[in-house]
Amino acid sequence: MASAAAKYAHEGDVENDNPQKVAEAGRKCVRNLHQYPILSVEWISLVDSLKQLTRLVRIESRMPANAKVSEFKGRDGESEGTLWDQEQHENAIRILVEEAKVNLCLRMMNDYKKWAYDAGLKDQTMQHALQVFSAEGKQMSMPQLENKCTEFEEFLGLLLTKAFTHVETLQLMDIPLLIEHCALVLGKVQSKLARGGTKTQETVVLYYFASLMTHSESLNNGEVLAKMRELDLMHLAVEVALTNQDSFPPEVVPEFLKGLAALANNEDFQTNVESFFTPYTQPMAHLTADGTKKQFLMLDEQMCVPFLRDNPDQKKHVRPLLDLFNKIKRTM
């Protein structure tokens, strides 16, 4: 696996080639994705494959859009298209879906974060890995292992973020696991047991949350909302967003607000709004129903107002959220 990853990591001509060659390189990387024990020799090689796959995703993002897809027979001209007939090039993500690897990627990330949050287990695993590599005559230091962990989280997080923007991907996902993963990570941030950078899951799961809210009505909407309410996911996301917004990349806020706007516009949510403002879980035990409402309303002044001041043309996209703010104010 390591040799295969290295081979494609040095294919510099892919950048100047056509989408078909990027797809071929992507498919070979995707087929290298399997679940291995963290920091094992195979896992280290897995990180190399994720790195190459991420590079291909970035290459495709720079390719000119293919306007010819609008001529495809049967395509809905009023939409941006599906993962298979859109103008943008996302062959690497499409292959992840076709090879049924997205759920695997989510499980790998969830297992990794559980491992990373267990300081004792993490240290034990890293010490064992150093011994294994040393016994095999391979040079590997603690900083190098830490760097591999950082790369794993960054690369896999980017792939999942790109994949979850498409409803076709989410329709094939283990949605309860996705919600549980978001709640796990946000709960650690909310309780100050974890801090992350802009590319770690502690920030990136807000993109997952936004995508999930955006597409929930095209999924099993009742299941999504029930699981979200059970784990207080909305309140965890709101509290983390309010507390950490100054450290976010600029693109997080609009995505988060649009995700909340989609939730506010969700018919099943609208008919049961009050039930979503009753805290259920221990991490939110410090808040009452009125407390969750007051915290939610803080989004208006702290995030919505500044965002719309700088982007007045986006008001139509967050209108349902503004209406929800007004509705909540009336109940108080």
N, C-alpha and C positions, 0 to 999 in steps of 0.2 A: 504494500500500500504506500509506503514511504516513497519508493522509487516512482510510482505512478504519479503521486502528488507533485514530486519534484519535477517530473517531466513536463507537466502542464503548467507548473509555476513559472517556467522559463520560456513559455511560448509567447514571446513579446509581439510576434507578428499578428496575433489575434486582434490586437487593438486596432490595426489598420485593415482588418479583414471584414468579411460579410457576416451578417447575423447567423447564417447557417453554420459557419465554423465556430462561432462563439457557442452555439447550441451544442455542437458535437463535443467541445471541450467541457461544457457544463454537464452534459449527461455522464461523461466519464467521472467527473468529480462527485456528482450526486450518487452514483452507484458505489462510491467508496464510503458512503455514510452508513455507519452501523453503530450500535451502542456497545461501548467498551468500558471497562473499569477506569475511573478517572485517574489520570496520570500514568496509566499503563503505556507501554511502548506503542500499542495500537492506537491509543487515545491521542498521543502526541502526533501521530501521523494523521489522525482524523482532523486535528486542528489545521494542518497544512492543507487538507482538502477544503475545509471551510474557508480558509484564507483565499485560495484560488477561486472558489465559487463566488465569494464576495467581490473579488476583483472583476470577475466577468459581469456581475450585476452592475458594477460601476461603469464598466466599458459600455454596456448596453444603454445605460442612462444618458450617455453622451452621443449616442447614435441618432441621426435625424429620424423623425417620425415617418412611418410608412403610410402615406396618404392613400395608397391604392386599396387599403383594406376596406375603405368606405364603399368600394364597388362590389364587395363580396355579395353574392346572392343570398337573400334572406337575412342580412344583417340589419339590426335596428339602427337606423341612421340618426335617431334622436338621443342615443346613449353613447357613452364613450367606448362601448364594446366590452366583451368579456376578456378574460385572460388569454383567450385563443384568437380573438379577432379585433384587438385594439390596435391603435396606431403606434403606440409605444412598444419598444422592444423589451420584452421581459421573458426571454426564452429560458433563462436559468431558473426563474421562479416557476414558470410553467412546467419545467421538467421535474422540479421538486414535487409538484402536485401530481403529475402523471406517474411518477415512480413511487407514489404513496409514501413520501418521506417526511411530510410536514408534521404529522402527528409524532413521528419518531423524534424530530427535532425538538418539538415541545417537551416530550418526555425527558430528552437528554438535558434540556435547559432546566426543567423543574428538578430533576435529580441533582444537577450540578449546584443549584442554589441551595437546596436542602443541605448538601454536603458543605458548601462554603459557609453557611450559617452555623455549622457545628464546628467551633474552633478546635476542639480536641480531636475530632475525627480528621479534620483537614490537616492538622499538624502531623498526626500519625501517618496519614496517607503520603504526605510529602516526604517524610523521613524514610518511609519504606521505598518510595520511588527512587530516592537518591541511592539507596543501597542496591536496588535492582540495576540501575544504570551503571553504577560503579562496578558491580560484579560482571557486567557484560562488557566492561572496558570502554564505556561511553562517557564522555565528559558532560555532566549536567549539574548545574549549581541551583541553589534555592532561588536566586533571582530569576534564573531562566525558567524554572517551573512556574513561578509567579507570573512571568510574562506569558507563558503558554495559557495559563488560566485567564488572564486578561484578554488575550486574543480570542480564546474560545467564546467567552461571553460577548465580546464585541461583534465578532463575525456572525455567530449564530443569532444574536439579537437583531442584527440588521436584516438577515434573511427572513426571520419570522415577521419583522415589521413590514417588510415589502409584501410578504405572502398574505398577511392578514388584511391588507387593504382591499383584497378581492373577495367578494361574497362567495365565489365558487370555492375558494380555499376553505373558508369558515364552514361551509356546508358539509365539508368532509372531516371536520375537526372533532376532537373530543372536547366539546364545549365546557362541560363541567370541570375538566382538568385545566382548561385555559383560565376559567374564572378562579379556580382554587389557586393557580399559580400567581395570578395578579394579586389576589388577597394575601397570599403568603408574603410576597415581596413588599407590598404597600404596608402590610401590618408591621413588618420589621422596621420600615422607615418611620412609620407613625409612632412606634414605641421607642424610636431612637436607638434601636439595636443594630441598625445598618445605615450606612451612608454611601452614596454612589456618585459616580461621575456622570457626564452627559451621555456616555455610551453604555453604561451598565444598566442592568434590569431595573434598578431602583428609579430610573427615569424612563427607560424604554417601555415599561409595562403601561405607562399612560397612553402610549400609541396603541397598544393592544386593546386597552379599555375603550378608546375612542372608536376603533374599528368595530369592536363588538357592539357598541351602542348604535353605530351607524347602520349596521346590517342586521340587527336583532330581529326585525320584523320579517326578514327573509329567511330566518332560521326557525328553530322551535322557540318562538317568542316567549311562551309561557314558562318554558324551562329556563331560558336565559334570565328572565326577570326574577323568577323564584329563587334561583341560585344566587343571583346578585344580591337580592334582598337578604337571603339567609346569611351571607358572609359580610353584609354591610359594605359591599364593594364600592358603591357610589360614594358613601361618606368617607371611606378610606382614601379614595382617589381625590376627593375634594380637599380633605385636610392636608394630604401630602402636597397637592398642587399649590395650595395657599401658602404653605410653610416654605416651599422650596422654589417658588417661581422665579426668584432672582437668579438662580443658578441654572435655569433651563436654557437649552438652545432656543433661538427665537421661533422656530417652527412648532414647538411643543404647544404653546398657548392656543394658537388658532385651531390645531387639530383637536385639542382637549375640549375647547368650547363648542366646536361643531359636533363632537361626539355627544356632549351633554344636550345640545340642541336637538339632535336626533332622538335622544331618549325622551326629552320633553314633548316631542311630537309623536311619540309612540302611543298608539291608542290604548293599549293595555295598561301602560304606565299612567296615562291621563285619568283613567277611571279608578285608579287605586293609589293616587298620589300620597294620601295621608299614611298609608301602610308603609311606604318607603322611607318615611321620616321617623320611624320608631327603631332605635338601635337594638340589635339582636345579639351582637357578639361582645366578648370581653374587651377587645381593643377599643371599642366605642362606648364602654360602660360609663365613661366620664361625661357623656352627653345625654340629655333628655331629648324628648321629641322636639321641644322648642329650641333646644341647643343645636340640634342638627339643622333646623330651619335657619337659625341665625347664622350658623357657619356657612350654609349653602348660599345665603344671601350676600355674604361677604364677597363671593365671586363677582357680583355685579360691580361693586366699586373698585375692587382690587385688580380684576382681570378684564371684565367686559368693557368697562368705560375706557380704560387706556387703550385696549385693542381697537375699539370702534373709533376712538379719536384719531388713531393713526391709520385706520383702514375703514373709512365710512362706507365704502362700497360693499363691505362684508356684512352689513347689518341684516340683510335679507336672509343670510345663512344662519344667523344666530337668533332670528326673531322668535322662534318657539321657546328658546331659553329665556328671553326677555319677558315673554308672556308668562312663563312659569314663575319668574321672580315676582311678578305682580300678583299672581294667584296665591303664592305663599304669603305675601305681605297681608293680603286680605284675611287669611286664616289666623293671623296673629293680632 
